[in-house]
Amino acid sequence: MDVRVEVAFVTFLAPFETLPAAVRDVFVDPAFAFFFAVAFLRLVPFLAAVMAAGQ
């Protein structure tokens, strides 16, 4: 992932860190979970290609 995108994402989420914990649990945590799930799913085909190339 492009570092600038990651920095922008973290900068965007920074204000949410000051929200009450209950609000953060409901809104921000699922957003993080979704973000990491998407990032992981984008890595899977790449890893599969690397493993196939290594055999």
mmCIF file of the N, C-alpha and C atoms, coordinates in Angstrom:
data_MODEL
# 
_entry.id   MODEL 
# 
loop_
_atom_site.group_PDB 
_atom_site.id 
_atom_site.type_symbol 
_atom_site.label_atom_id 
_atom_site.label_alt_id 
_atom_site.label_comp_id 
_atom_site.label_asym_id 
_atom_site.label_entity_id 
_atom_site.label_seq_id 
_atom_site.pdbx_PDB_ins_code 
_atom_site.Cartn_x 
_atom_site.Cartn_y 
_atom_site.Cartn_z 
_atom_site.occupancy 
_atom_site.B_iso_or_equiv 
_atom_site.pdbx_formal_charge 
_atom_site.auth_seq_id 
_atom_site.auth_comp_id 
_atom_site.auth_asym_id 
_atom_site.auth_atom_id 
_atom_site.pdbx_PDB_model_num 
ATOM 1   N N  . MET A 1 1  ? 0.851   -1.199  0.000  1.00 0.00 ? 1  MET A N  1 
ATOM 2   C CA . MET A 1 1  ? 0.000   0.000   0.000  1.00 0.00 ? 1  MET A CA 1 
ATOM 3   C C  . MET A 1 1  ? 0.882   1.241   0.000  1.00 0.00 ? 1  MET A C  1 
ATOM 4   N N  . ASP A 1 2  ? 0.440   2.229   -0.712 1.00 0.00 ? 2  ASP A N  1 
ATOM 5   C CA . ASP A 1 2  ? 1.159   3.491   -0.773 1.00 0.00 ? 2  ASP A CA 1 
ATOM 6   C C  . ASP A 1 2  ? 1.198   4.127   0.619  1.00 0.00 ? 2  ASP A C  1 
ATOM 7   N N  . VAL A 1 3  ? 2.372   4.567   1.018  1.00 0.00 ? 3  VAL A N  1 
ATOM 8   C CA . VAL A 1 3  ? 2.533   5.148   2.355  1.00 0.00 ? 3  VAL A CA 1 
ATOM 9   C C  . VAL A 1 3  ? 1.662   6.386   2.506  1.00 0.00 ? 3  VAL A C  1 
ATOM 10  N N  . ARG A 1 4  ? 1.556   7.181   1.443  1.00 0.00 ? 4  ARG A N  1 
ATOM 11  C CA . ARG A 1 4  ? 0.750   8.406   1.525  1.00 0.00 ? 4  ARG A CA 1 
ATOM 12  C C  . ARG A 1 4  ? -0.712  8.086   1.801  1.00 0.00 ? 4  ARG A C  1 
ATOM 13  N N  . VAL A 1 5  ? -1.215  7.021   1.197  1.00 0.00 ? 5  VAL A N  1 
ATOM 14  C CA . VAL A 1 5  ? -2.605  6.615   1.444  1.00 0.00 ? 5  VAL A CA 1 
ATOM 15  C C  . VAL A 1 5  ? -2.765  6.228   2.905  1.00 0.00 ? 5  VAL A C  1 
ATOM 16  N N  . GLU A 1 6  ? -1.770  5.486   3.412  1.00 0.00 ? 6  GLU A N  1 
ATOM 17  C CA . GLU A 1 6  ? -1.844  5.039   4.803  1.00 0.00 ? 6  GLU A CA 1 
ATOM 18  C C  . GLU A 1 6  ? -1.811  6.241   5.748  1.00 0.00 ? 6  GLU A C  1 
ATOM 19  N N  . VAL A 1 7  ? -0.935  7.191   5.483  1.00 0.00 ? 7  VAL A N  1 
ATOM 20  C CA . VAL A 1 7  ? -0.839  8.392   6.323  1.00 0.00 ? 7  VAL A CA 1 
ATOM 21  C C  . VAL A 1 7  ? -2.145  9.171   6.277  1.00 0.00 ? 7  VAL A C  1 
ATOM 22  N N  . ALA A 1 8  ? -2.717  9.293   5.083  1.00 0.00 ? 8  ALA A N  1 
ATOM 23  C CA . ALA A 1 8  ? -3.985  10.008  4.947  1.00 0.00 ? 8  ALA A CA 1 
ATOM 24  C C  . ALA A 1 8  ? -5.075  9.300   5.743  1.00 0.00 ? 8  ALA A C  1 
ATOM 25  N N  . PHE A 1 9  ? -5.056  7.967   5.700  1.00 0.00 ? 9  PHE A N  1 
ATOM 26  C CA . PHE A 1 9  ? -6.066  7.189   6.418  1.00 0.00 ? 9  PHE A CA 1 
ATOM 27  C C  . PHE A 1 9  ? -5.925  7.399   7.923  1.00 0.00 ? 9  PHE A C  1 
ATOM 28  N N  . VAL A 1 10 ? -4.676  7.336   8.412  1.00 0.00 ? 10 VAL A N  1 
ATOM 29  C CA . VAL A 1 10 ? -4.430  7.532   9.838  1.00 0.00 ? 10 VAL A CA 1 
ATOM 30  C C  . VAL A 1 10 ? -4.800  8.951   10.249 1.00 0.00 ? 10 VAL A C  1 
ATOM 31  N N  . THR A 1 11 ? -4.449  9.924   9.409  1.00 0.00 ? 11 THR A N  1 
ATOM 32  C CA . THR A 1 11 ? -4.781  11.325  9.696  1.00 0.00 ? 11 THR A CA 1 
ATOM 33  C C  . THR A 1 11 ? -6.290  11.515  9.743  1.00 0.00 ? 11 THR A C  1 
ATOM 34  N N  . PHE A 1 12 ? -6.987  10.829  8.835  1.00 0.00 ? 12 PHE A N  1 
ATOM 35  C CA . PHE A 1 12 ? -8.442  10.915  8.791  1.00 0.00 ? 12 PHE A CA 1 
ATOM 36  C C  . PHE A 1 12 ? -9.056  10.331  10.058 1.00 0.00 ? 12 PHE A C  1 
ATOM 37  N N  . LEU A 1 13 ? -8.454  9.243   10.577 1.00 0.00 ? 13 LEU A N  1 
ATOM 38  C CA . LEU A 1 13 ? -9.030  8.565   11.737 1.00 0.00 ? 13 LEU A CA 1 
ATOM 39  C C  . LEU A 1 13 ? -8.613  9.192   13.060 1.00 0.00 ? 13 LEU A C  1 
ATOM 40  N N  . ALA A 1 14 ? -7.584  10.037  13.049 1.00 0.00 ? 14 ALA A N  1 
ATOM 41  C CA . ALA A 1 14 ? -7.068  10.602  14.294 1.00 0.00 ? 14 ALA A CA 1 
ATOM 42  C C  . ALA A 1 14 ? -8.159  11.268  15.147 1.00 0.00 ? 14 ALA A C  1 
ATOM 43  N N  . PRO A 1 15 ? -9.052  12.082  14.562 1.00 0.00 ? 15 PRO A N  1 
ATOM 44  C CA . PRO A 1 15 ? -10.079 12.724  15.400 1.00 0.00 ? 15 PRO A CA 1 
ATOM 45  C C  . PRO A 1 15 ? -10.999 11.709  16.080 1.00 0.00 ? 15 PRO A C  1 
ATOM 46  N N  . PHE A 1 16 ? -11.184 10.532  15.462 1.00 0.00 ? 16 PHE A N  1 
ATOM 47  C CA . PHE A 1 16 ? -12.086 9.535   16.033 1.00 0.00 ? 16 PHE A CA 1 
ATOM 48  C C  . PHE A 1 16 ? -11.526 8.944   17.318 1.00 0.00 ? 16 PHE A C  1 
ATOM 49  N N  . GLU A 1 17 ? -10.208 9.038   17.496 1.00 0.00 ? 17 GLU A N  1 
ATOM 50  C CA . GLU A 1 17 ? -9.593  8.474   18.702 1.00 0.00 ? 17 GLU A CA 1 
ATOM 51  C C  . GLU A 1 17 ? -10.053 9.213   19.956 1.00 0.00 ? 17 GLU A C  1 
ATOM 52  N N  . THR A 1 18 ? -10.552 10.435  19.794 1.00 0.00 ? 18 THR A N  1 
ATOM 53  C CA . THR A 1 18 ? -10.980 11.218  20.953 1.00 0.00 ? 18 THR A CA 1 
ATOM 54  C C  . THR A 1 18 ? -12.447 10.959  21.300 1.00 0.00 ? 18 THR A C  1 
ATOM 55  N N  . LEU A 1 19 ? -13.136 10.172  20.465 1.00 0.00 ? 19 LEU A N  1 
ATOM 56  C CA . LEU A 1 19 ? -14.541 9.880   20.742 1.00 0.00 ? 19 LEU A CA 1 
ATOM 57  C C  . LEU A 1 19 ? -14.675 8.963   21.951 1.00 0.00 ? 19 LEU A C  1 
ATOM 58  N N  . PRO A 1 20 ? -15.843 8.966   22.598 1.00 0.00 ? 20 PRO A N  1 
ATOM 59  C CA . PRO A 1 20 ? -16.076 8.023   23.708 1.00 0.00 ? 20 PRO A CA 1 
ATOM 60  C C  . PRO A 1 20 ? -15.890 6.585   23.231 1.00 0.00 ? 20 PRO A C  1 
ATOM 61  N N  . ALA A 1 21 ? -15.473 5.727   24.158 1.00 0.00 ? 21 ALA A N  1 
ATOM 62  C CA . ALA A 1 21 ? -15.146 4.344   23.800 1.00 0.00 ? 21 ALA A CA 1 
ATOM 63  C C  . ALA A 1 21 ? -16.337 3.620   23.172 1.00 0.00 ? 21 ALA A C  1 
ATOM 64  N N  . ALA A 1 22 ? -17.544 3.870   23.670 1.00 0.00 ? 22 ALA A N  1 
ATOM 65  C CA . ALA A 1 22 ? -18.722 3.176   23.140 1.00 0.00 ? 22 ALA A CA 1 
ATOM 66  C C  . ALA A 1 22 ? -18.952 3.554   21.678 1.00 0.00 ? 22 ALA A C  1 
ATOM 67  N N  . VAL A 1 23 ? -18.803 4.836   21.372 1.00 0.00 ? 23 VAL A N  1 
ATOM 68  C CA . VAL A 1 23 ? -18.985 5.291   19.987 1.00 0.00 ? 23 VAL A CA 1 
ATOM 69  C C  . VAL A 1 23 ? -17.898 4.692   19.111 1.00 0.00 ? 23 VAL A C  1 
ATOM 70  N N  . ARG A 1 24 ? -16.675 4.674   19.639 1.00 0.00 ? 24 ARG A N  1 
ATOM 71  C CA . ARG A 1 24 ? -15.554 4.139   18.874 1.00 0.00 ? 24 ARG A CA 1 
ATOM 72  C C  . ARG A 1 24 ? -15.765 2.648   18.588 1.00 0.00 ? 24 ARG A C  1 
ATOM 73  N N  . ASP A 1 25 ? -16.265 1.904   19.571 1.00 0.00 ? 25 ASP A N  1 
ATOM 74  C CA . ASP A 1 25 ? -16.480 0.472   19.379 1.00 0.00 ? 25 ASP A CA 1 
ATOM 75  C C  . ASP A 1 25 ? -17.514 0.214   18.291 1.00 0.00 ? 25 ASP A C  1 
ATOM 76  N N  . VAL A 1 26 ? -18.526 1.061   18.226 1.00 0.00 ? 26 VAL A N  1 
ATOM 77  C CA . VAL A 1 26 ? -19.615 0.814   17.275 1.00 0.00 ? 26 VAL A CA 1 
ATOM 78  C C  . VAL A 1 26 ? -19.218 1.219   15.855 1.00 0.00 ? 26 VAL A C  1 
ATOM 79  N N  . PHE A 1 27 ? -18.542 2.358   15.707 1.00 0.00 ? 27 PHE A N  1 
ATOM 80  C CA . PHE A 1 27 ? -18.295 2.892   14.365 1.00 0.00 ? 27 PHE A CA 1 
ATOM 81  C C  . PHE A 1 27 ? -16.873 2.690   13.865 1.00 0.00 ? 27 PHE A C  1 
ATOM 82  N N  . VAL A 1 28 ? -15.889 2.964   14.696 1.00 0.00 ? 28 VAL A N  1 
ATOM 83  C CA . VAL A 1 28 ? -14.515 3.004   14.202 1.00 0.00 ? 28 VAL A CA 1 
ATOM 84  C C  . VAL A 1 28 ? -13.927 1.602   14.080 1.00 0.00 ? 28 VAL A C  1 
ATOM 85  N N  . ASP A 1 29 ? -14.189 0.740   15.061 1.00 0.00 ? 29 ASP A N  1 
ATOM 86  C CA . ASP A 1 29 ? -13.616 -0.604  15.009 1.00 0.00 ? 29 ASP A CA 1 
ATOM 87  C C  . ASP A 1 29 ? -14.078 -1.393  13.779 1.00 0.00 ? 29 ASP A C  1 
ATOM 88  N N  . PRO A 1 30 ? -15.374 -1.366  13.432 1.00 0.00 ? 30 PRO A N  1 
ATOM 89  C CA . PRO A 1 30 ? -15.768 -2.058  12.193 1.00 0.00 ? 30 PRO A CA 1 
ATOM 90  C C  . PRO A 1 30 ? -15.104 -1.457  10.960 1.00 0.00 ? 30 PRO A C  1 
ATOM 91  N N  . ALA A 1 31 ? -14.884 -0.145  10.962 1.00 0.00 ? 31 ALA A N  1 
ATOM 92  C CA . ALA A 1 31 ? -14.200 0.488   9.835  1.00 0.00 ? 31 ALA A CA 1 
ATOM 93  C C  . ALA A 1 31 ? -12.775 -0.049  9.723  1.00 0.00 ? 31 ALA A C  1 
ATOM 94  N N  . PHE A 1 32 ? -12.089 -0.160  10.864 1.00 0.00 ? 32 PHE A N  1 
ATOM 95  C CA . PHE A 1 32 ? -10.746 -0.740  10.858 1.00 0.00 ? 32 PHE A CA 1 
ATOM 96  C C  . PHE A 1 32 ? -10.787 -2.184  10.389 1.00 0.00 ? 32 PHE A C  1 
ATOM 97  N N  . ALA A 1 33 ? -11.744 -2.950  10.908 1.00 0.00 ? 33 ALA A N  1 
ATOM 98  C CA . ALA A 1 33 ? -11.851 -4.363  10.539 1.00 0.00 ? 33 ALA A CA 1 
ATOM 99  C C  . ALA A 1 33 ? -12.086 -4.501  9.036  1.00 0.00 ? 33 ALA A C  1 
ATOM 100 N N  . PHE A 1 34 ? -12.957 -3.664  8.493  1.00 0.00 ? 34 PHE A N  1 
ATOM 101 C CA . PHE A 1 34 ? -13.231 -3.690  7.060  1.00 0.00 ? 34 PHE A CA 1 
ATOM 102 C C  . PHE A 1 34 ? -11.980 -3.328  6.267  1.00 0.00 ? 34 PHE A C  1 
ATOM 103 N N  . PHE A 1 35 ? -11.278 -2.273  6.718  1.00 0.00 ? 35 PHE A N  1 
ATOM 104 C CA . PHE A 1 35 ? -10.069 -1.826  6.028  1.00 0.00 ? 35 PHE A CA 1 
ATOM 105 C C  . PHE A 1 35 ? -9.031  -2.942  5.987  1.00 0.00 ? 35 PHE A C  1 
ATOM 106 N N  . PHE A 1 36 ? -8.800  -3.601  7.135  1.00 0.00 ? 36 PHE A N  1 
ATOM 107 C CA . PHE A 1 36 ? -7.794  -4.660  7.181  1.00 0.00 ? 36 PHE A CA 1 
ATOM 108 C C  . PHE A 1 36 ? -8.241  -5.876  6.383  1.00 0.00 ? 36 PHE A C  1 
ATOM 109 N N  . ALA A 1 37 ? -9.546  -6.177  6.389  1.00 0.00 ? 37 ALA A N  1 
ATOM 110 C CA . ALA A 1 37 ? -10.046 -7.303  5.600  1.00 0.00 ? 37 ALA A CA 1 
ATOM 111 C C  . ALA A 1 37 ? -9.811  -7.056  4.119  1.00 0.00 ? 37 ALA A C  1 
ATOM 112 N N  . VAL A 1 38 ? -10.086 -5.845  3.649  1.00 0.00 ? 38 VAL A N  1 
ATOM 113 C CA . VAL A 1 38 ? -9.871  -5.507  2.236  1.00 0.00 ? 38 VAL A CA 1 
ATOM 114 C C  . VAL A 1 38 ? -8.388  -5.606  1.894  1.00 0.00 ? 38 VAL A C  1 
ATOM 115 N N  . ALA A 1 39 ? -7.532  -5.060  2.781  1.00 0.00 ? 39 ALA A N  1 
ATOM 116 C CA . ALA A 1 39 ? -6.090  -5.116  2.542  1.00 0.00 ? 39 ALA A CA 1 
ATOM 117 C C  . ALA A 1 39 ? -5.618  -6.573  2.476  1.00 0.00 ? 39 ALA A C  1 
ATOM 118 N N  . PHE A 1 40 ? -6.134  -7.403  3.386  1.00 0.00 ? 40 PHE A N  1 
ATOM 119 C CA . PHE A 1 40 ? -5.743  -8.812  3.410  1.00 0.00 ? 40 PHE A CA 1 
ATOM 120 C C  . PHE A 1 40 ? -6.188  -9.523  2.132  1.00 0.00 ? 40 PHE A C  1 
ATOM 121 N N  . LEU A 1 41 ? -7.438  -9.270  1.713  1.00 0.00 ? 41 LEU A N  1 
ATOM 122 C CA . LEU A 1 41 ? -7.958  -9.930  0.516  1.00 0.00 ? 41 LEU A CA 1 
ATOM 123 C C  . LEU A 1 41 ? -7.190  -9.503  -0.729 1.00 0.00 ? 41 LEU A C  1 
ATOM 124 N N  . ARG A 1 42 ? -6.663  -8.285  -0.732 1.00 0.00 ? 42 ARG A N  1 
ATOM 125 C CA . ARG A 1 42 ? -5.874  -7.835  -1.872 1.00 0.00 ? 42 ARG A CA 1 
ATOM 126 C C  . ARG A 1 42 ? -4.496  -8.485  -1.863 1.00 0.00 ? 42 ARG A C  1 
ATOM 127 N N  . LEU A 1 43 ? -4.017  -8.878  -0.672 1.00 0.00 ? 43 LEU A N  1 
ATOM 128 C CA . LEU A 1 43 ? -2.709  -9.531  -0.586 1.00 0.00 ? 43 LEU A CA 1 
ATOM 129 C C  . LEU A 1 43 ? -2.754  -11.003 -0.995 1.00 0.00 ? 43 LEU A C  1 
ATOM 130 N N  . VAL A 1 44 ? -3.909  -11.651 -0.808 1.00 0.00 ? 44 VAL A N  1 
ATOM 131 C CA . VAL A 1 44 ? -3.987  -13.098 -1.031 1.00 0.00 ? 44 VAL A CA 1 
ATOM 132 C C  . VAL A 1 44 ? -3.581  -13.491 -2.453 1.00 0.00 ? 44 VAL A C  1 
ATOM 133 N N  . PRO A 1 45 ? -4.131  -12.872 -3.512 1.00 0.00 ? 45 PRO A N  1 
ATOM 134 C CA . PRO A 1 45 ? -3.717  -13.271 -4.876 1.00 0.00 ? 45 PRO A CA 1 
ATOM 135 C C  . PRO A 1 45 ? -2.220  -13.028 -5.110 1.00 0.00 ? 45 PRO A C  1 
ATOM 136 N N  . PHE A 1 46 ? -1.693  -11.950 -4.538 1.00 0.00 ? 46 PHE A N  1 
ATOM 137 C CA . PHE A 1 46 ? -0.268  -11.656 -4.676 1.00 0.00 ? 46 PHE A CA 1 
ATOM 138 C C  . PHE A 1 46 ? 0.574   -12.753 -4.034 1.00 0.00 ? 46 PHE A C  1 
ATOM 139 N N  . LEU A 1 47 ? 0.195   -13.148 -2.814 1.00 0.00 ? 47 LEU A N  1 
ATOM 140 C CA . LEU A 1 47 ? 0.931   -14.207 -2.117 1.00 0.00 ? 47 LEU A CA 1 
ATOM 141 C C  . LEU A 1 47 ? 0.820   -15.525 -2.875 1.00 0.00 ? 47 LEU A C  1 
ATOM 142 N N  . ALA A 1 48 ? -0.345  -15.809 -3.422 1.00 0.00 ? 48 ALA A N  1 
ATOM 143 C CA . ALA A 1 48 ? -0.528  -17.037 -4.197 1.00 0.00 ? 48 ALA A CA 1 
ATOM 144 C C  . ALA A 1 48 ? 0.385   -17.030 -5.426 1.00 0.00 ? 48 ALA A C  1 
ATOM 145 N N  . ALA A 1 49 ? 0.496   -15.880 -6.081 1.00 0.00 ? 49 ALA A N  1 
ATOM 146 C CA . ALA A 1 49 ? 1.354   -15.771 -7.258 1.00 0.00 ? 49 ALA A CA 1 
ATOM 147 C C  . ALA A 1 49 ? 2.825   -15.957 -6.868 1.00 0.00 ? 49 ALA A C  1 
ATOM 148 N N  . VAL A 1 50 ? 3.212   -15.378 -5.729 1.00 0.00 ? 50 VAL A N  1 
ATOM 149 C CA . VAL A 1 50 ? 4.597   -15.517 -5.268 1.00 0.00 ? 50 VAL A CA 1 
ATOM 150 C C  . VAL A 1 50 ? 4.909   -16.981 -4.973 1.00 0.00 ? 50 VAL A C  1 
ATOM 151 N N  . MET A 1 51 ? 3.980   -17.665 -4.312 1.00 0.00 ? 51 MET A N  1 
ATOM 152 C CA . MET A 1 51 ? 4.203   -19.077 -3.979 1.00 0.00 ? 51 MET A CA 1 
ATOM 153 C C  . MET A 1 51 ? 4.247   -19.934 -5.250 1.00 0.00 ? 51 MET A C  1 
ATOM 154 N N  . ALA A 1 52 ? 3.382   -19.619 -6.222 1.00 0.00 ? 52 ALA A N  1 
ATOM 155 C CA . ALA A 1 52 ? 3.374   -20.379 -7.471 1.00 0.00 ? 52 ALA A CA 1 
ATOM 156 C C  . ALA A 1 52 ? 4.687   -20.154 -8.231 1.00 0.00 ? 52 ALA A C  1 
ATOM 157 N N  . ALA A 1 53 ? 5.193   -18.935 -8.190 1.00 0.00 ? 53 ALA A N  1 
ATOM 158 C CA . ALA A 1 53 ? 6.444   -18.623 -8.883 1.00 0.00 ? 53 ALA A CA 1 
ATOM 159 C C  . ALA A 1 53 ? 7.628   -19.297 -8.188 1.00 0.00 ? 53 ALA A C  1 
ATOM 160 N N  . GLY A 1 54 ? 7.508   -19.494 -6.885 1.00 0.00 ? 54 GLY A N  1 
ATOM 161 C CA . GLY A 1 54 ? 8.609   -20.088 -6.126 1.00 0.00 ? 54 GLY A CA 1 
ATOM 162 C C  . GLY A 1 54 ? 8.718   -21.593 -6.294 1.00 0.00 ? 54 GLY A C  1 
ATOM 163 N N  . GLN A 1 55 ? 7.664   -22.219 -6.790 1.00 0.00 ? 55 GLN A N  1 
ATOM 164 C CA . GLN A 1 55 ? 7.694   -23.686 -6.921 1.00 0.00 ? 55 GLN A CA 1 
ATOM 165 C C  . GLN A 1 55 ? 8.408   -24.122 -8.194 1.00 0.00 ? 55 GLN A C  1 
# 
